[in-house]
Amino acid sequence: MTDHPTLDLGPQTRVIARLAEGVTDDQLADGTPCPDYAVRNLLGHLLGLSIAFRDAGRKELGPTTDTSPEAALPDIGPGWREELPKILAELAEAWRDPAAWTGETRAGGVPLSGAEAGAVAVDELVIHGWDLARATGQEYTPDPAALQLSYGLLLAAAQDPSRGGGIFGPVVPVPDDGPLLDRVIGLSGRDPEWTP
């Protein structure tokens, strides 16, 4: 999991920003494919991980990169509609610097190489973009390069016996000839057929 090409996160962060813009206030309490997360918690998680991986890319290590995502149930504040697109843009900008993909960094309190951190950031955006789209009834077309990177990362994790079959949870079987997005979602431990 150490040899990942650099990737422009901009196309995928813009997909997330558009999805977030489409969320209505009355959807914030709705369920998502993430157990224990309502839409508002998923948006809070996206905000938190965007800050953490922005700072990981910048190598600005501290509370934002050292706090486990499990530390508290994420949530959003009243200014989230302005804050999330801004942080997503900053995340993409941080990873446009080739230095972000080199050396060592941290996210969620976990030491990672720059390349690993970049790949995990992309994967988080791809998977949680699907979660958000599915929970709010929106169309979802992830950035093709981000989707391909996510597939490689999740497939390697699923085939690693020390991981117990996946990063997010047990793999959900999807036919080998199924759409790439469905295969990625299955590898993430989600059912591609999930509906609210």
Secondary structure, 3 states (H helix, E strand, C coil): CCCCCCCCCHHHHHHHHHHHHCCCHHHCCCECCCCCCEHHHHHHHHHHHHHHHHHHHHCCCCHHHHCCCCCCCCCCCCCHHHHHHHHHHHHHHHCCCHHHHCCEEEECCEEEEHHHHHHHHHHHHHHHHHHHHHHHCCCCCCCHHHHHHHHHHHHHHHCCHHHCCCCCCCCCCCCCCCCHHHHHHHHCCCCCCCCC
